[in-house]
Amino acid sequence: MDDIPGKITGNDRVTGNYRRLTVRLERSLGRVSPGQFVMVKVPDRDIFLRRPFSVYDSRGRTLTIVYRVVGKGTDALSAAVRGAPLMVLGPLGRGFTPGRGNTPIVVAGGIGYAGVRMLLKRLGDRATLFFGATGKDELCLAEDLGTTRVLASTMDGSFGFAGDVVGLLGHHLDDYLGKKPEVFACGPSGMVKSLKTLLEPVRIPCQVSVEERMACGMGLCFGCVVATRDETNPYKRACKEGPVFNLWDLLL
């Protein structure tokens, strides 16, 4: 883990309020596990705290982040121009650890796709992505997956399954029983809770990347704790012990 200076080489709109940021770092992040994240110092003096972003891609000295403009920090980041300097701290946190011989099912809701994209690239055609979007315009986020099977849901019914992504998975879950399924998910807390309800009767192994507000990203401030079933130390830091947790260890 290092604090690395870099310069923005691209900050382009993908669709709606989704943007793709590319940064040329002074040195490589090193080995990045799927599901890890970085803390970015937004190049705006009015933004004091760094912002956490999943590592969408990391190749050599080039870091790619896909983010959604939802608040003051990401709004300021969206205005950053090519050549602007910024600082990147990472890689941080614990990522996904796929088991051998299992059938991977990846579930992502909206910007949660950014948190599983590296995992999908490594799993290739072994995995199926269940991708939930608001409308069909967001589906372009997953256009670069090559041979990976993608099943989509849209809340407005404009493409694929009409409804949420957990409902879509529920329609296909029986197809995977008996094939050693293993679920990996990233999305809002409501999605994770619904996923747990769906999987509870069959107790399929499941790892989830939780979305929590973070201030430091290094476990110092305890501002991103989540409740777990650990009776000795029930509160775990999303930035240190996570952001990826065993779903069955979480209290939701």
C-alpha positions as CSV (number, residue, x, y, z in Angstrom):
1,M,0.0,0.0,0.0
2,D,1.4,3.4,-1.1
3,D,0.3,6.9,-1.6
4,I,1.1,7.5,-5.2
5,P,1.0,10.8,-7.2
6,G,-0.6,10.6,-10.6
7,K,-2.1,12.7,-13.4
8,I,-5.5,12.4,-15.0
9,T,-5.4,11.1,-18.6
10,G,-9.1,10.8,-19.1
11,N,-12.3,11.6,-17.3
12,D,-15.1,10.8,-19.7
13,R,-18.9,10.3,-19.5
14,V,-19.9,6.7,-20.1
15,T,-23.7,7.0,-19.8
16,G,-26.0,9.1,-17.6
17,N,-24.1,10.1,-14.5
18,Y,-21.5,7.3,-14.9
19,R,-17.9,8.3,-15.8
20,R,-14.6,6.6,-16.5
21,L,-11.5,8.0,-14.9
22,T,-8.0,7.0,-16.1
23,V,-4.9,8.0,-14.2
24,R,-1.2,7.7,-15.1
25,L,0.6,7.0,-11.8
26,E,4.2,7.7,-11.1
27,R,4.6,4.0,-10.2
28,S,2.4,0.9,-10.4
29,L,-0.1,0.0,-7.6
30,G,1.5,-3.5,-7.7
31,R,-0.6,-6.6,-7.3
32,V,-4.3,-5.8,-7.0
33,S,-6.8,-8.4,-6.0
34,P,-10.3,-8.2,-7.5
35,G,-12.6,-6.3,-5.1
36,Q,-9.8,-4.1,-3.6
37,F,-10.2,-0.3,-3.7
38,V,-8.2,3.0,-3.6
39,M,-8.7,6.3,-1.8
40,V,-8.4,9.2,-4.1
41,K,-7.6,12.8,-3.2
42,V,-10.0,14.8,-5.4
43,P,-8.1,17.7,-7.1
44,D,-10.3,20.3,-5.5
45,R,-9.2,22.2,-2.4
46,D,-12.8,22.4,-1.1
47,I,-12.9,18.5,-0.8
48,F,-10.9,17.6,2.3
49,L,-11.6,13.9,2.7
50,R,-10.5,11.3,0.2
51,R,-13.1,9.2,-1.7
52,P,-13.0,5.4,-2.0
53,F,-13.4,3.8,-5.4
54,S,-13.2,0.2,-6.5
55,V,-10.3,-0.6,-8.8
56,Y,-12.0,-1.1,-12.2
57,D,-8.7,-2.0,-13.9
58,S,-5.0,-1.7,-13.1
59,R,-2.3,-2.3,-15.7
60,G,1.2,-1.2,-15.1
61,R,1.1,2.5,-14.1
62,T,-2.5,3.0,-15.5
63,L,-5.4,3.0,-13.1
64,T,-9.0,3.0,-14.3
65,I,-12.0,3.9,-12.1
66,V,-15.6,3.9,-13.1
67,Y,-17.7,6.0,-10.8
68,R,-21.2,7.6,-10.5
69,V,-21.7,11.3,-9.8
70,V,-23.8,11.3,-6.6
71,G,-22.4,14.0,-4.3
72,K,-20.1,16.9,-3.7
73,G,-16.9,14.8,-4.0
74,T,-17.8,12.9,-7.2
75,D,-19.2,16.1,-8.7
76,A,-15.9,17.8,-8.2
77,L,-14.0,14.8,-9.6
78,S,-16.2,14.9,-12.7
79,A,-15.0,18.4,-13.4
80,A,-11.3,17.5,-13.2
81,V,-9.5,17.9,-16.5
82,R,-6.9,16.0,-18.3
83,G,-3.5,16.6,-16.8
84,A,-4.8,17.5,-13.3
85,P,-2.7,16.0,-10.5
86,L,-4.2,13.8,-7.8
87,M,-3.0,11.3,-5.1
88,V,-4.0,7.7,-5.0
89,L,-3.7,5.5,-1.8
90,G,-3.9,1.8,-2.4
91,P,-4.6,-1.0,-3.0
92,L,-6.7,-1.3,0.1
93,G,-8.9,-3.8,1.8
94,R,-9.6,-7.5,1.3
95,G,-10.9,-8.7,-2.1
96,F,-12.7,-11.7,-3.5
97,T,-11.3,-15.2,-3.1
98,P,-12.9,-17.6,-5.6
99,G,-12.9,-21.3,-4.7
100,R,-11.5,-23.9,-7.1
101,G,-14.0,-26.1,-9.0
102,N,-17.0,-24.0,-8.2
103,T,-19.5,-22.4,-10.7
104,P,-19.2,-18.6,-10.2
105,I,-22.3,-16.5,-10.2
106,V,-21.6,-12.7,-10.0
107,V,-24.3,-10.3,-9.0
108,A,-24.0,-6.5,-9.5
109,G,-26.4,-3.7,-9.1
110,G,-25.6,-0.4,-10.9
111,I,-22.2,1.0,-9.9
112,G,-21.6,-2.3,-8.1
113,Y,-20.4,-3.5,-11.5
114,A,-17.2,-1.5,-11.0
115,G,-16.5,-3.6,-7.9
116,V,-16.7,-7.0,-9.7
117,R,-15.3,-6.1,-13.1
118,M,-11.7,-7.3,-12.3
119,L,-13.2,-10.5,-10.8
120,L,-15.2,-11.1,-14.0
121,K,-12.1,-10.5,-16.2
122,R,-10.2,-13.2,-14.2
123,L,-13.0,-15.7,-14.2
124,G,-13.8,-15.3,-17.9
125,D,-16.4,-17.6,-19.4
126,R,-16.6,-19.6,-16.2
127,A,-18.8,-16.9,-14.7
128,T,-22.3,-15.6,-15.3
129,L,-23.0,-12.0,-14.5
130,F,-26.4,-11.0,-13.3
131,F,-26.5,-7.3,-13.8
132,G,-29.2,-5.0,-12.5
133,A,-29.7,-1.5,-14.0
134,T,-32.2,1.3,-13.8
135,G,-32.6,1.3,-17.6
136,K,-31.1,-0.3,-20.7
137,D,-28.7,2.7,-21.2
138,E,-26.7,1.5,-18.1
139,L,-26.1,-1.9,-19.7
140,C,-23.2,-0.5,-21.8
141,L,-21.1,-0.6,-18.6
142,A,-20.7,-4.4,-19.1
143,E,-20.0,-4.4,-22.8
144,D,-16.3,-5.3,-22.5
145,L,-16.8,-8.8,-20.9
146,G,-16.2,-10.8,-24.1
147,T,-17.4,-14.4,-23.7
148,T,-18.8,-13.9,-20.2
149,R,-22.5,-14.7,-20.1
150,V,-24.6,-11.7,-19.0
151,L,-28.2,-11.7,-17.8
152,A,-29.7,-8.3,-17.3
153,S,-32.6,-6.8,-15.4
154,T,-33.9,-3.2,-15.6
155,M,-36.1,-1.5,-13.1
156,D,-38.0,0.3,-15.9
157,G,-38.5,-2.9,-17.9
158,S,-36.7,-1.4,-20.9
159,F,-34.5,-4.5,-21.4
160,G,-34.3,-8.1,-20.1
161,F,-36.0,-9.0,-16.8
162,A,-38.4,-6.3,-15.5
163,G,-37.4,-5.8,-11.9
164,D,-34.4,-6.0,-9.6
165,V,-31.4,-8.2,-10.1
166,V,-32.1,-10.5,-7.1
167,G,-35.5,-11.3,-8.7
168,L,-33.7,-12.1,-11.9
169,L,-31.3,-14.5,-10.1
170,G,-34.2,-16.1,-8.3
171,H,-35.7,-17.1,-11.7
172,H,-32.4,-18.9,-12.6
173,L,-31.1,-20.2,-9.3
174,D,-32.4,-23.7,-9.7
175,D,-30.3,-24.0,-12.9
176,Y,-27.1,-23.8,-10.7
177,L,-28.0,-26.1,-7.8
178,G,-25.9,-29.2,-8.0
179,K,-23.1,-27.4,-9.9
180,K,-21.3,-26.2,-6.8
181,P,-22.4,-22.6,-7.2
182,E,-20.5,-19.8,-5.5
183,V,-22.0,-16.2,-5.5
184,F,-20.0,-13.0,-5.6
185,A,-21.9,-9.7,-5.2
186,C,-21.5,-6.0,-5.0
187,G,-24.3,-3.5,-4.6
188,P,-26.4,-1.4,-2.2
189,S,-27.4,-2.7,1.2
190,G,-31.0,-3.4,0.0
191,M,-29.7,-5.6,-2.7
192,V,-27.5,-7.5,-0.3
193,K,-30.3,-8.1,2.2
194,S,-32.6,-9.4,-0.6
195,L,-29.8,-11.7,-1.8
196,K,-29.4,-13.1,1.7
197,T,-33.1,-13.8,1.9
198,L,-33.0,-15.5,-1.5
199,L,-30.0,-17.7,-0.7
200,E,-30.9,-18.5,2.9
201,P,-32.8,-21.8,2.1
202,V,-29.9,-23.2,0.1
203,R,-27.0,-21.6,1.9
204,I,-24.9,-21.2,-1.2
205,P,-21.4,-19.8,-0.5
206,C,-21.5,-16.1,-1.0
207,Q,-19.0,-13.2,-0.8
208,V,-20.3,-9.7,-0.9
209,S,-18.5,-6.4,-1.2
210,V,-20.3,-3.9,1.0
211,E,-20.8,-0.2,0.2
212,E,-20.0,1.9,3.2
213,R,-18.9,5.5,3.7
214,M,-15.2,5.7,4.4
215,A,-13.0,8.6,5.8
216,C,-9.5,7.2,6.0
217,G,-9.5,3.8,4.2
218,M,-6.9,2.3,6.6
219,G,-8.9,1.3,9.6
220,L,-7.9,4.1,11.8
221,C,-11.2,6.0,12.2
222,F,-13.7,3.1,12.6
223,G,-16.2,5.1,10.5
224,C,-17.1,2.2,8.2
225,V,-17.9,-0.6,10.6
226,V,-20.4,-3.4,9.8
227,A,-22.0,-5.8,12.3
228,T,-21.1,-9.4,12.1
229,R,-21.8,-12.7,14.0
230,D,-18.4,-12.7,15.6
231,E,-19.2,-12.7,19.4
232,T,-15.7,-11.6,20.4
233,N,-15.3,-8.7,18.0
234,P,-18.7,-8.1,16.2
235,Y,-17.9,-4.8,14.4
236,K,-15.6,-5.1,11.4
237,R,-14.1,-2.3,9.4
238,A,-15.2,-2.4,5.8
239,C,-11.9,-0.8,4.7
240,K,-9.7,-3.3,6.6
241,E,-11.5,-6.6,7.3
242,G,-13.6,-5.9,4.1
243,P,-14.9,-4.6,1.9
244,V,-15.5,-8.2,0.9
245,F,-17.2,-10.4,3.6
246,N,-18.7,-13.8,3.8
247,L,-22.4,-13.0,3.5
248,W,-23.2,-15.5,6.2
249,D,-21.0,-13.7,8.7
250,L,-22.9,-10.4,8.3
251,L,-25.8,-9.3,10.5
252,L,-28.2,-7.6,8.1
